Every structure is written in structure tokens, then in C-alpha cells.
Amino acid sequence: MNINSVASATLVAVWYDETSETLQLEFRSHAVYRYFGVPGSVYAALLAAPSKGRYFNGAIRAHFPHFLVSKSDAGQRGES
């Protein structure tokens, strides 16, 4: 699994597993989501995008099945 810290106002870290085409994203809110069936080209484009949040919203968010892995302390700070 490839793990990358990213410079982003939205994301903290990105994990990707080529074999299962699974993308895991940790957001600044500390929420962690896992997305399934994500092609390697989408992962590469996310890493290369000047605005990772904008790319996520346009190309990943509503396009792949996903689930919340962990919400951590985001709710305690009033974030969602």
C-alpha cells in the first residue's frame, strides 16, 4: 500500500492499494474514508492535482463506493 502525506487544505494523507484499487483518505477533520474500485490513474491525478480538495470533489467523492473508517475527534470540535 502506498502512503503519502499531502500538502492540502482538505487532506492530510492518502493511501492507495493497487491490487484492490482501494483509496483511503484522511481529511483535516480527522475523518478517514475508504473508496473502492478507484483506478490507479485517479490516484495519480489526485496526487498531481494543484487543489486536492477540488479534485476529490469533482472526481472521487460521488463516483466510487465508500465508507467511513474513522471519525476520530472531529465531532468533538464541531466538525463533520
C-alpha positions in Angstrom: 0.0 0.0 0.0 1.4 3.4 -1.0 1.0 6.1 1.7 1.6 9.8 1.0 1.4 12.8 3.2 -0.1 15.7 1.1 0.0 19.4 1.2 -3.6 20.3 1.1 -6.2 22.4 2.9 -8.6 19.4 2.8 -6.5 16.2 3.1 -3.7 15.1 5.4 -2.8 11.7 3.9 -3.6 9.4 1.0 -3.2 5.6 1.0 -3.6 3.5 -2.2 -3.5 -0.2 -2.8 -3.0 -1.1 -6.4 -4.1 -4.7 -6.1 -7.5 -4.0 -4.7 -7.8 -0.4 -6.2 -8.6 0.9 -2.7 -8.0 4.5 -1.9 -8.1 5.7 1.7 -8.1 9.4 2.5 -7.5 11.1 5.8 -9.1 14.6 6.0 -8.1 17.6 8.1 -11.2 16.9 10.2 -9.5 13.6 11.1 -12.2 11.6 9.3 -10.9 8.7 7.3 -12.8 7.3 4.3 -12.1 4.3 2.2 -13.1 4.3 -1.5 -13.3 1.2 -3.7 -12.7 0.5 -7.4 -10.5 3.6 -7.8 -8.2 3.2 -10.8 -4.5 4.0 -10.4 -4.9 6.9 -12.8 -7.4 8.6 -10.5 -5.0 8.1 -7.5 -2.1 9.6 -9.6 -4.2 12.5 -10.7 -5.2 13.3 -7.1 -1.5 13.4 -6.1 -0.7 15.6 -9.0 -3.7 18.0 -8.7 -2.9 21.6 -7.6 -6.0 21.5 -5.5 -6.5 18.1 -4.0 -9.8 19.1 -2.4 -11.2 20.3 -5.7 -10.0 17.1 -7.5 -11.5 15.0 -4.7 -14.9 16.8 -5.0 -15.0 16.5 -8.8 -13.6 13.1 -9.5 -13.8 10.9 -6.4 -16.4 12.0 -3.8 -19.7 10.8 -5.6 -18.1 8.5 -8.1 -16.9 5.5 -6.0 -18.5 3.3 -3.3 -17.0 4.3 0.1 -17.4 4.1 3.8 -16.3 6.0 6.9 -13.4 4.2 8.6 -12.9 6.5 11.5 -14.2 9.9 12.5 -11.7 10.3 15.4 -12.2 13.5 17.4 -13.8 15.6 14.5 -17.2 15.6 16.2 -15.8 16.9 19.4 -14.6 20.0 17.6 -17.9 20.6 15.9 -16.7 19.4 12.5 -18.5 17.0 10.3 
